[in-house]
Amino acid sequence: MSHVQAAPAAHAASNHTQIFHHSKHKTFNMNLILCPHPGCSRTFKNRSGLTQHRHAIHGFSFEMRKEREAPPHELHPANPNEPPTIGARDDMGPWDNGDIEMDYQPVGDETEGGVSSGTYRDYHQQLDGHICNEAGDFIPPEAPPPPYSSRAPDDWTPYRNRLEFETAEFLYSKVQMSAGNIDKLMNLWGRTLEKHDDAPPFTDHRNLYSTIDDTPVGDVLWKSFSMKYNANDDDSSGSAPWMGKTYTAWFRDPHTVIHNMLANPDFKDEMDYIPYREFNGDGDNAKRQWHNMMSGNWAWDQADEIAKDPCSHGATFIPIILGSDKMTVSVATGQNDYYPLYASIGNVHNNVRRAHRNAVAIVGFLAIPKMTKKYAEDPHFRKFKKQLFHSSLSKILSSLKPAMSVPEVVRFRDGHFRRVIYGLGPYIADYPEQSVLACVVYNWCAKCFAFPDDLDGLNGGLRGRETTDTLCEEFDYGMLWEEWGIISDLVPFTNDFPRADISELLSPDLLHQIIKGTFKDHLVTWVEQYLLQEHGKMRAKEILDDIDRRIAAAPSFAGLRRFPEGCGFSQWTGDDSKALMKVYLPAIEGHVPRDVVRCFRAFLEFCYIVCQDIITEDTLEKLLNTLQRFHQYWQIFQDTGVRSNFSLPRQHSLNHYILLIHMFGAPNGLCSSIMESKHIKAVKEPWRWSSKFNTLGQMLLTNQRLDKIAVSQVDFTARKMLNSCAVSHLERSRARNIRALAVEMDIPDLPQLVRLFLYDQLLADDSRNSDDVPLSACPRFEGPIKIFNSAAATFFAPSDPSGIGGMRREHIRAVPSWRRGPPRYNTVFINTGSEDSINRMEVGRVLCFFSFCHSSETFPCTLIHWFKCINNEPDTDTGLWMLSVIHLDTIICASHLLPIFGDGFIGDHVAFHNSLDSFAGFYVNKFVDHNSFEIAS
């Protein structure tokens, strides 16, 4: 697309009036579109809303081409004067009337089947996931699978029809309606149907609950077991109250839960059956790369070990991923602590596990022994709590143990049967729990023997089961505790299972080790301590207030959490820390030494590199380089007296990330944020629904019902019973002409700029363009136009939250009033091919999206206010690109600019909506998301 010259940004918010007409009552429309994606039950009033949802949530319908072309034909309506509109949300305000589709082409190689061109795989030869029949006899690879279900295509059991199921799913799962409100709704519904001699789907909440309970599929019942302290004869601790108590753990059979996961058709084409090694390039130039868990060395090594038994050949290896995280749901109503245990399988792709699509299931609630302060620090009680934890895990997982040595036959989501062998896989946990799992003394590293007072030095060799057993044979309890950090009288649960070593299985944890640990708890706190130490209490508070104002002034960006009052609040979540990382670096520049800025830059680059979806050998070299720079520049905190040493277990864990990537693939598929997100549905919401009396039993029943609804949804979808229904299409239009737009935007020469644009689109060739001809030679246009308040760009960004195949959908806004507030004009990356730019892309600010029809062809256009690069290289301290203001071309995706604040304080008038108009220079914020990091690095 050629460019239309932009007026200064200040003209973008010109005021004008628009009149709206709306009636008090609307006609009820029963023709809603149901999303056809397996497992999704969202409905929409029109196809535009469905299209937006499919792109945003499921990454549906995209093409990847090396050259930029017009949007796919099916995205255009029949009338070329009416480009596609995507349904606006109710909270968007009167200016937000929809999106225009953009066809963004990803930079880099094309992909096919999730593997980029030039990429090949070596698959394991013995454990090759061969299909078999129900008896376990291998069958030809081309043999068709048996029918998915013997049930009739109209069998809604236990529901009578589709309406009953959708009502149950909506009331119980979506809106989580209380029992009393369900009764009232059914009463009102029944009264409207009484005159038709009909009845609502359910009589009351009891009828609804009992119907869900009768679901014949996905029924995994909760069980319990109890344990108590078994005193030894030489126990000198006496008789404490905790010794006589019984502690109960609740669990669901993980064996059945894993079977349900493997048979879930929602994971179609997103599961690996065979361990593999992936390479990119040809011949001697081929380099290894790591992606999903089955691409790591650990899965391959496990397959080698299993394959020593010839009876296992042809089987499928199923790694069992575990995770646990003790949590508190409410302090106000008492210390309500719960200890959920989650399970997943390493075969599903990382993006599926991150998207919480039933690939992570709760399998237990562990017991939490509590005692008065008198006994809380008793070493015998502390030891008992830890051993109770390990014994509970061993008991819960015991049903999987037989098939860890002898293959069993299991049906998979593609309909085929396979012989499977299980194995304990990575365990996701925060550091305190890692120390309990590894049976090591607190403050020691759970992965290596580095001394706790020298964790910033070289590590002391990796821990392992054989090494630990040998040391326990050679040294006494005291020596093991003091010199090796081993608690020798604890037995890890992994010792009860074949091929399992807990020291090896502890996974990386991006959330607690990097985002909340190193960044928020350490670096941000050290900056505050430095300012306090350097400037005194009052001056430090003034500087921190200015940093808060700078953070609050960050312009809007899709998915970016705002801090309207800065970062001075006490209750921090992982999402808060992630959002602060994106805007913190320019905010502290000028208030802290340059080495502090460089330390933050090195750490942020480490974080964004390690979070990538695919990590190559070249990526690992960059990762090592950023880690070395981080360790070089963190010395500033020691030189200024903020820190005496850096012996911090969470920061020390960064040294193990390269090894863990080799073992388990990209770390973004094994992060505790996956469990914390699962807490909401599995623990927090069921707790809120409960009566707050004997809550655990109610929570277990709620989880069981939610699982039954989810399994029914998958079952009905697989049997094609939840296809889209007929729809009435709602059109939304907002007609204007080019001269009216020129007046609105205060750009008198806009009609002339459109004429130049049309010349470049229709008549230009290699010898000349619109710069070489007079205006009289350019086509005229005086017809109607359509204005759009946002554009939707779809692009390949697998490292960011994305849909199927790594496709991400992003909305770029250009509205005079965002949600009835200040204007919002986003900035974008534009593919110009210029050498004097950011990797051949420039940055501009979108003032308007519009389209028009000329000569039976529709032209989607963008009015751009350009920014000009100051330098051809990133800033040496921050690593960000520096810009100052100027003018339009081809949009790639949204960009994010942060002002160059300098070393002075900013005014109170500067806010997020006017910061782009208040400064002359900006950084291109490559830390706003992973896609921007790859573009601007």
N, C-alpha and C positions, 0 to 999 in steps of 0.2 A: 504494500500500500504506500503510495506517495504521501507527501506531507502537506498539511494545511498550516500556514504560519499562525502562531498563537499570539494573542495579546498578553500583556503582563498578568501575572497570576491574580493581582488585586481586583481585576475586572471580572473574575470568575463568579463572584457572588452577587452580581447585579440583582436587584429586587424587581419582581413583577408579580402580578396577581393571577391566580388561577381559581376558577369557580368549579365547585363540585356539587353534583346533585345525587342525593341518595334517599331511598324510601325507607320507611320504618320496618317493613316486613319483606322478606325475600321468599320466593317460592322454594320449597324443599326439593332438593335434587337427590334422588336415590341412586343415580347412576354414577358411582364412584369407581375410579380406576385403582385396582390393587397392584402393588409392585410385584412383578412376576419372579423376582429373584428368590431362590430357595431360602426359606427361613425368615423372610421379611414380610410383615403384614401391614406396612404403611399404605394408606389410600390417599387419592388425590382427586380434586374436582376436574382437572383437565390434564391433557398430555404434557403440557409445558411443565407443570409441577412434577409429573412423573419423570420427565427427562432430566430436570435439575437434580432430583433425588438420586436417580440411577448413576449420574455422573459423580455426584458428591460422595455418596455412600458406597456404591458398588463399583465405581470406576467403569461404568458400562458404556459400550459403543464408542470406540475411539479408533483412529487410524494413526499410524506413525509413518511419516514420510520424510525424506531428506530435504525436499523443497517445500516451501510454504505455498499452500493452495487455498482456494475458497473453502468455506465450511462444507461438510458433506451435504448432498442434496436433500436428504431426508430431514435435515435440521431447518430447512426453509419451508415456509408455508406456500400454498399454491399461488397466492397473490404476491408478486415481487415487491409491491409497495408496503407490504406488511411483514417485516422480518420477525424472526421468532421471539416470543416473549416467554420468560420463565416466571411462574407465579410469584408475586411479591408476598412477603410475610406481613402479618397484621401489624407488627411492631416497626415497620420500616418508615412509616410516615407518609404524608401525601405526595412526596416527590418520588417515592420509590415504586416505579411501575413495571419493573422487570429487567431482564438481562438481554443483551445481544450476544449471540454465540461467537466465540473466538476460536480459531483453529491454530493452536500453538503446536509447533513441531519440536520435539525434544532434541536437545543438542547431543550429538554422539551417535553411536551405532543404533541401527534398528534392532528390534528384538523379535523373537519368535518363540512362543511357548515358554516365556519367562527366562530364556537364555539368550543373551545378546549374540549377534553375529561375531564370528571369530572365536567363539567359546566352545570348548568340548569337555567331556567328562570321561573319567575312567571309573567304571563301576566295579564293585566287589564281585568276584567271580563265584564264590561259594554261596554266600547269603544273598541270593539274587531275587528274592520275592516272587518265586514261581507260583502260578495259580494252581489250584488243586480242586478236587470235588469235596463234598461234605465229609467223606470218609478219610480225606487226607491224601488221596492218590493224585499224583501230578497229572495234569491234562495239557493239551497243546495250548500255546499262548493265544491262538486265534479263536479258541472255543468261546462261545457266547456265555454270559453269566445266566444263572437261573433267574426266574422272575423275582423282582424285589419283594413282592408281597403277594400272598394268596388271598388277601381280602379283596372284596368287590370294589370297583372304582367309585361307588357311591356309598360306601360303608363309612359313616362318620362316628362309629362307636368310640366312646360312650355317648356321644352327642347324637341328636336326632337329625340334625341338618347343619348346613354351613352357618346359618345365623346363630345357632346355639354356641358353636365353637367360637366364632368371632366375638360374640357377646362375652363369653367366659374369658377369652384372652384379653379383651379390652378392659373389662372391669377388674380382673384379678392381677394381670401382669402390667398393663399399660398405665391405667390411672390409679390402681391400688386402692379401690374404693372400700370404705369400711362396711362392716356387716349391716349396720343400721341404715346406711345410705343405699346399699343394694336393695334392702327390703322396701325402702321408700320408692326407689326408682321402679322396681317391679310392680308396686302398687299403682303408681301413676301410669305406667305403660299398660297394665291390665285394664285400667279404667278407660283408656282410649280405644282398646280393642274389644271391650265388652259388647258394644252395640253391634259388632261384626261377628259375635259369637266365637271369638278367638281369644287366645291367652298369650302372655309374654313367654320368652324362652324358659325362664325359671320362675318358680313360685316365690322363692326367697333366697337368702344367702345360704341356708343349709342345703337347699336343693342344688345350688350352684357348686358348693364345696364337695358334696357327695358325688356329683357328676364328674368333677375333675379327679377325685380319688379313684373312680372306677376306670380310669384310663388304662387300657391293656398293654401299652408299650411304655418303655422307659421307666418301669417301676423298680427303683433301687431303694429298698427299705433301710431305715436307720436302725442300727444295733448299738449295743453298749457293752462295755466290760469294766470291771472295777479292779483296783489295785490298792494295796496298803503296804506300809513299811514292814519289812521282815528283819527283825533285829538279830544281829550276830551275838554269839555268846560273849565275845570280848568287847561288846559295845559299851563304852563308858559314858554315854550321854544320858543315862538314866531313862526315866519314863516321861517324855514330853507329850503334850496333848496331840501334836501332829502325828505321833507314832500310831495312835489307835484309830485314826480316821481312815475312811475309805474314800478313794478318789476315782471318779467315774469319767470315762472318755466315751464319746459318741462317734460312730463312724458309719459310712456306707461301704459296702464291699468294693474296693478299688478294682478288683478283677472284672466285675460287671460294669462298672463305670467306664473302664478302658474299652471293653467290648462295645459299649454304646458309642463311644467316640470313633472307633474304627469303622463302625457301620453307618456313621452319619453321612448321608449323601450331600450335605451342605459343604463338605470339604472336597468336592470333586475338583480334580486337577490341581489341588493344593496340598498334596501329600507325597512324600518320598518313601519308596519301598526299599531302596537299596542304598547303602553307604556309597559315597562317591567322592572323587577328587576332581575339582573343577579347575580348568586352565584357560587362559586367554592368550591368543597369539598363535604363531606357527613355529614349528621346529625349535631351534635353540632359543628363539625369542619368546616362547610360551612361558607365562608366569602363572603361578598358583593364585587362586582367589577363594575366599571363604564367604559363604552366604548363609543358607539355612543350616540347622544343626547337623544334618546328615552329611554335610560337606566337610565336617571337622575330622581331625585325626582320631579323636576319641571313639567315634562311632565305627571308624574303619578298624581300629585296634581291637575293639570289642568283637567285631565280626570275625577278625582273625582268630581270636581266642575261642569263640564259639565254634568256628569251623574246624577246629581240631577233632571234633566229634563228627564223623561222616554222616550220622543220622540227622544232623542239622542242615546239611546242604540243601539249598533250594528254599530255605525258610526266610522269613522276614524278621528283622531285628526291630523290636519296639522298645526304645528307651523311655523309661518312666521319669518324667520331670516332676519334682516335688517342690513345694514352697510352703512356708508357714510364717506367720507374723502376728505376734500378740498385739491386741488392740483394745482400746477403750471406746465404747460407744457413747457414754454420757457420764460426766463427773457430777453434774448438778443433781442427779437422782441417785447418787451412790456410785461407787467405783465398779462399774459394769464392765468387767474385762472378759474377753473371749480370745480363744487361741485356735483360729481356723487353720486347717490343713488343706492344701490344694494339690491337685494332680493334673498333669497334661501328658502329652506324648511328643517325643522329639521328631516324629515323622511329619507332622503338620508344619507348614511354612511359618516363618517368623511373623509375617504380616497377619496371618490368621490368629495366632496366639495374642498378638497385640490388640486385634480388633474385638476380642472377647466373644467370638462367635461359637460359643459352647465348646471351645477347645481347651478351656480351663474349667475344672469342676471342683467343687468343694467335696471333700471325702471324709472330713472329720472335724470334731471340736475336741481339742486336747484338754485334759484336766489342768487346772491352775491351783496348786496348793497355796493356801494363804495362812498366815500365822501372825500372832501379835508381835510387837516390836521386840519383846523379850527373846523370842526364839527365831526371829527373821534372819539374824546374822549367825545363827548356830551353824557351824561347818557341816554337821551331820544332816541338818535340814536342807542346806544348800546342795549338798551332794545328792540327797534323796530326790529333790526336784529335778535335777539334771538326769539322774538315772531313770526316773519316772517318764521323762520326756522320751528317752531312747527306747525304753521298753514298750511304750505306747506305740511308737512308730513301727517297731518290729512286729507287734501284734496286729496292727491295722493292715500292714502290707503282706502278711503271711500267706494270704490266698494267692498271691502272685508267684510265690516261691517255686512251686512244682514246675511251672512252665518257664522258669529261668534256666532249666537244664534240659527238659524234654519238651519238644515242640507240641503245641496244641493247634487245632484247626479253628479259625475265626473268620467270620464273614466281614468283608470290607465294604466301604462306601460305594465302590464301583460294582457291587453285586457279586464279585468273585470271592471264593474261599482261598485262604492262604494258611500255611503252617507258620506259626509265630513263636518267637522266643523273646521273653521279656528280659530287661536288665535295668537296674537302678541307674538313673541318669543324673544330670545336674540337679543340685539342690539350691533353690533361690532363698537367700536369707540376708538380713542385715548383720553388721559385725557382731553385736552382742550374741545373737543366735548362732552365728558361725563359730564363735569360740566354744559354745555349748556343744554344737554338733561335732566339732573336731576334738573335743575333750582337751582343750588347751587352756592355760591360765589366761585370765583377762589381761588385755594389753599386749599379749604376744600375737604374732601373725598366725592365722589359721592355715596358711598355705606353706610357710617356710619357717626355718629356725632362726631368723633374725632376732637379735635381742631387743626387748621392748624399749630400752633406752638408746637404741641405735637403729631405729627403723628407717631413718633417712640415709643410712649407709648401704653397703652391699648386703644382699640377703645371705642367709647362712645355709643354703641348700634346701630343696623341697622336702616337705613332710610326705610320709607315705606309710601305709599299713605295715609293710615289712620292716621299714626302718624303726617305726614306733615299737613293734613287737620285740625287735632285737634290743633296743635300748631298755625296754622294761625287763628283759631277762638279765641285763648287765648291771643296772643301777637301782638304787633304792628309791622309795617314794620322794624323799626330800631332795635328792640330787636331780631326779627327773623334773620336779617342780621348779627348782631354782635355775638349773642349767639348760633345760630343754623345753620348759613351759608345758610339760605333759602332766595331765592329771591321770595317774596310772590306775586308780581304782575305779575309773569309769569305763564302761564298755560301749563303744558307738554301735548304733543299731545296724550299720552296714556290715558289721562282722557276722551277722546272721544270714547274709545273702551272698551268692556267688558273684565273683568278678566285681565286687563293690569296695571302693576305698574312699571314705568320706573326705579325706584331705584332697584327693584328686577331683571329687565331684562338686566341691563348693564353687558356684558359678560367679562370674562378675555381677556387680549390682550397680548399674548406672545411676539409679536414683539416690541411694544412700551413700555410696562411695564418692560419686562425682558431683551430682547436682545439689543435693542437700548437704552432704558432708564437706567435701573440699571447697565448693564454691560458697554456699551460704553460711555454714557453721564456722568455716575457717577464714577464707580470704576476705569476705565482706566484713566479718567481725574484726579482722586484723586491721583493715582500713580505718574503722571507727576507733580502734585502740591507738593507731598511729596518730590520727588527728587529735585525739585527746592528749596524748603524750607530747606532741609537737607544739600545739597551739593553746593548750589549756582548755578548761571546761566550757567557758562561755564562747570563745572563738570557735571551738570545735563544733558546738551546737549550731552556730551560724553557718558554718561550711556544710554541715550535714543537712541543714534546712535547704541550702542552695542545691545540693545534690538531689534532694527530694523534688525540688521544683524542676530540675532538669529531667528527672525521670518522668515526672507528670507531663512534661512538655513533649514527650515523644509522640510523633504523628501516628494516626491510626493505621493499622495494617490488619489484613484478614487473619483472624486467629490470635492476634496479639492481645494479651491481657493488659489492661491499663492500671496504673497506680495513681489515681487522682490526688492522693495525699502523700505521694512518695512511698518509700519502703519502710517507714517507721511504725510497723505494727508487730505485735508479739506472736500471734498464731499464724505460722507459716505452713503451707502445704507444698507438696512437690511441684504442683502447677505454678504456684507463686514463685518458687525458686527458678523454674524453667523460664518464666516470663521475665524475671529480673535479669537473668543472664543475657537476654537479648538487647537490653538497653543500658546496662550498667557501665560499660567501658567508657563511652564518651562523657558520661555524667561525672566521672571522677577525674577526668583529664584536666590538668591545671590546678587541682587541689592536692595532688599527691606527687611524689617524685616519679620521674620517667620510668625508672626500673619497676615501680609498682604497676604502672600501665602495661609495661611489656610483660610482666609476670602474668597479669590477667589475660593479656592477648594470647600468650603461649598456652595457658590453661584452657581458654575457650576454644582455641583451635584443636587442642587434644580432644576435648569433649565432642566437638562436632565431627571430627574425623572418626572417632571410635563409635559414634552413633550411626555411621553410614550403613546402608543395607547390604552392600557388597564391599568387602575389604580385600584389597589385592596386596601383592608383595610390595608394590610401590607405596601403597597406603601405609603399610607397616613401617616403611622407612620414614615417611613423614611423621607418623605417630611417635616413633622413637626420637626424632629430631625435636618435635614440640615438647616432649617430656624432658629432654635434656635442657632445652631453653627454659622451661618452667623451673627446673631445679637450679638453673643458673641465676635466674632473676628473683627467686623467692628469698635469696640471701639478703635482699634489702630489708626484709622484716627482722632478720637477726642483727644486721648492722645498725638498725635504728632502735634496737632494744625491745621490739614488740614481741619477739619470740627468742627463747634461749636455745631451742632445738625444734626439730620437725619430726619427732618420733610419734607419729599419729597413725594408728592402724589403717584408717580409711584412706589417707593420702599414700601410705606405703603400698596399698593394694594396687595403685596405678602401675607399679613396677611389674605386676603379674599379668597385665592385660594382653600383651602380645602372646604370651604362652597360652592364655585362655582362649584367645581368638583362634589359634592353631587347633586347639582341642575341640571347641564347641561352635565355631563359626561366629557370625556377627553377634555382638553382645546385646543388640537391641531386641532379640527374641527371648532373653533370659533376664529381664529386669524386674525388680520387685514392684515397679509401678503397675505391672500386669495384675499382681495380687491385690494391690491397694485399690485398683479400680474394681476388682471383683468383690472387695469388701462391701461396696455399696449395695449390690444386689443380694449378696449372700448373707450379710451380717447386719449392716446398718438399717436398711429398709425393713427387713423382717422384724428387727428389734422395735422399730417405730410402730409397726402394725400391731405389736403384741399388747397385752393388757398390763405389761410391766410386772406381772406376778408369775413366777416360775417360767421365765421368758424362754429359756433354751428349748423346751419341748415345743412351744409355739413356733419358734424360729425353724426348727427342724422340719415341722409339718409344712410351713410356708415354702421352704426350699424344695421340698419334695413335690409340692403342687406346681411350683414354677417350672421345675424340670419336666413334669408331665405335660404341661402346656407347650413347652419348647419342643419336646419330642413329638407331640401330636402335630405341631406346626410343620416340622420337617417331614413327618410321615405323610400328611395330607398333600404337601407340596410335591413330594416324590411321586405320589400317585396322581399328580396333575389335577387335584381337586380344588386348588386355590388359584386358578388362572384369573387373569384380569377380566372384569365384567364390562359391559357396554358403557359408553361414556357420552356425556354431552360436553362438547368442547367449548370452553369459554374463551373468547378473544378479548384482548385488552389492547387498545390503541390510544395513541396520543399524537395526533397529526399536527404538523407545523410546516412552515416554509422557511427557506434559507434566509430571507431578509428579516423575518421575525426573529430568527436565531441570532442574526448579526446584531439586532437591537438588544436582545436579551443579554448577550455576552459582551456588549459594548465593543464589538469588533467590526467597524464599518466596511472594511475591505474583505470580509468573509466570503461574499459571493464571488469576488475575483479569485480568492484563494481556491475555492472549489473548482472554478474553471481551469486553473493551472493543474489541480489534482486530476481532473478529467483528461486533460491532454496527456499527462504521464501515464494514465491508465489505458487510454484508447489509441493514442497516436504516436507516442514516443518510440524511438528505436535506438540502436547503438550509437547513431551519429548525433542525435540531438534530443533534448528533453525540454521541459517547460522553461528552463532558464535561458534557452536559446531562441525563443520565439516571442513575438509580441502578444499581448493579451487578446487582440482581435483574432488571432489564429486558433484560440482555444475554444472548445465547445461551450455553448451557453447552457445554463441550468436555472430555471425559475420555478420548478415544480415543488411538490410537497416533500417533506422529510419526516422521519420519525426519530424521536429522541429517546435514548435509553439511559437510565440512571446507574446502570452497572453492566459490566461485561463478565462473562464466565470463561476463564481460561483453563483448559484441561492439558496437563503436561505430566511427563514422567518424573516422579520424585519419590522413589521407594523408601528413602530414608526418613521422610516426613510421614505423618499419619495420612494414609492413602487407601484407595480402594483396591479391587482385584487387579493384579498385574502391576502394582505400583503407580497407578495413575491417580493424580491429585487434581482436584477441581478447586479453583480459587476465584473469588469474586473481586473485581476491581471496581471501585465506586467513583462516581462523578456526580454529586448531588448538591444543589444549593442549600439543602437542609437535611441533615441526617438525623432520623428519628425525632423530628420536630425540634432539632437543636441547631448547632453550628453547621456550616457546610463541611463536606468531606470530598476532597479531590486527591485520589491516591496517585502515587508515583509508580512508574513501570520501567522495566528493562525493554529496550527497543533494539532489534537486530538491524544495525546499519552496515555492518561489515567494515567499519572504519578502523584503521590501525591505531588512531589516537583515541582509544576508548577503553572500556573495561572488557577485555576479552572479546573485542569486536561488537560490543553492545554499549549503547548509550542510555542515559537516564532522562526521563521527562515526566512532567506532571499532567495527568489527564484532566482537561477542562470540560470535555463533553464527548459522549458517544452518540452518533447519529447515523442514519442510513437513508439512502434515496435511490430512486429508480431512474436510469437514463438509458435510452435505446434498448429497452426490455431487459436490462441487466441491473441487478441490485448491487450497490456499493456500500459496504459497512465502513464507516470512517471514525476517526478519532481526532479531536482537536487537542493538540499537545503544546505545553509550555516547556521548552527545552532547558536542560541544565548542561553546563559545559565543564568538562574535566579540567581541573587545575594541573594535575600531574598525570603522567602515564604509568605510575607505579603506586601501590598502596602506601599509605603513611607508614613511616618506619616504626613508630611507637605502637599505634593501635592496629596496624594492618588493614585499615579501612581506606576507601577511595575518597579523595577530597574534591568537592565540586563547588562551583559558584554559578550564579543564575544566568540563563538565556532562553529554547524554541522547539518536528513530528515525523514518524515513519511506521515501522512495523513492530507491534507490541508482542513481546515474548511472554511475560508474566509480570506480576506486581513486584515492585521493589520497595525498599524502605529506607528513608533518609533520616539521619539524626543530625541536629545542628552541631557545628563546631563551636562549642561554648567558650573556649579560651579559658583564661584564668580569672575572669571577672565574674561577679554575681549576676544572674539574670533577673529581669524585672518581674514583678508579680503579675503583670498583664499577660505574660507569655503563657499560652496554654497549648494543648495538643492540637487544637483546630487552627491555630494561627502561627505555629512555630515555623512552618515553611515560608511564611511571609515576613518573619521577624528577624531572620538571619541571612547573611550573604553567602555563607559557606556551609557545606554539609558533608558528612560521611555517608557513603553507601553502606548500610548496615548489613554486612554479610552474615551476622549472627542471628538475624530475625527468623530464619528457618534453614533447613539443610539444603534446599534448592538454591537459595541465595548464596549460601556458603560455597557451593560448587561453582556457581557462576562467577562470583567476585573474588575467589581466592587466587 
